[in-house]
Amino acid sequence: MRRILVTGAAGQIGSELTPRLRELYGGENVVATFHIKKLGEDLLSSGPCEHLDVTDAKRLREIVEEYDIDSIFHLAAILSAKGEQKPQLAWHVNMSGLYNVLEVARELELRVFYPSSIAVFSPETPRDMTPQLTVMRPRTIYGVTKLAGELLCDYYHNRFGVDVRGVRYPGVISYKTPPGGGTTDYAVEMFYAAVKGEPYTCFVREDTVLPMIYMPDCIKAAIQLMEADAERLTRHADYNLASMSFSAGELAEEIRKHIPDFKVVYKPDYRQRIADTWPRSIDDSAARRDWGWKPSYGLAEMTRDMIENLRRRLEEGLL
């Protein structure tokens, strides 16, 4: 990768992936794009930035050609919980945006990173150690668009030779950006409340187990896959990715090891129905075999790091 474009650079993953890409490849070589949510000052000052609606194919191509882009990290999307509130918008943004990215990649021979999600799975899918190849009949518009996106990426690779790579992310946990409308965001919200000394009302049951990943591992996986030898890859945009699995109650207990008086009340809402269609744990043996994937954080390590960094941000007035 020489010249990189990041769509959705103001989002949860993009706001942390973009600085890391600039560290590795040079600030001037990584173009951060945003639509509604504006970029933070650190991104605005550390490299080129452009406003971009990914459904605007003409503007996307203009930016790609202006900066001589060779690789796109396509992160712009409407997430699961917000998608259920506005399903038509989710379909439009998630599918039109990906189509436009794949088309410009086909025409200009670019490489693409596409983040899929555990939302592609369904109640018919085995929920424990969910296999790489399995039944997938998602019940959310977000899951439908992500599964359709995987298939579209496969088509563009097989039909046109586009080098597109991607992973099925579990829930992503980060201390730098607030929750962005995902079903697994209860985990991030729980940390924020605990560090602020506030009680938390959790929107899933105490015994709800979901797979999660800490942001440093999330970023590591994206870059590691994009740098992997293409000859070793047996999948394209749908590598299962695993790190840790825990219940909402187990997370609360781990937090109490650091903040003993933290209180949680469980009041499941519509997001519980979404969580009940997703896996509890993931078989990511293909990613481990093909490109050496191995997470660095478990529940205890993540919890310690999250609380230390959130406390620091609270002292700095950033929460």
Protein Blocks (a to p, Z undefined) as FASTA:
>chain_A
ZZdcdehklmmklmmmmmmmmmmnopklpccddfklccdfklmmnoccddddfklmklmm
mmmmmnopabdcdfbccdfklmmmmmmlmmmmmmmmmmmmmmmmmmnopaddddddfklp
cfklcfbhpafbdcdddfbfklmmmmmmmmmmmmmmmmnopacddddddddddfkbcceh
iaklmmmmmmmmmmnopacddfbdfklccddddfklmmmmmmmmmmpcfklpcbfklccc
dfbdcdfklmmmmmmmmmmmbccdddddfklmmmmmpcfbdcfklmmmmnopacfbdfkl
mmmmmmmmmmmmmmnopZZ
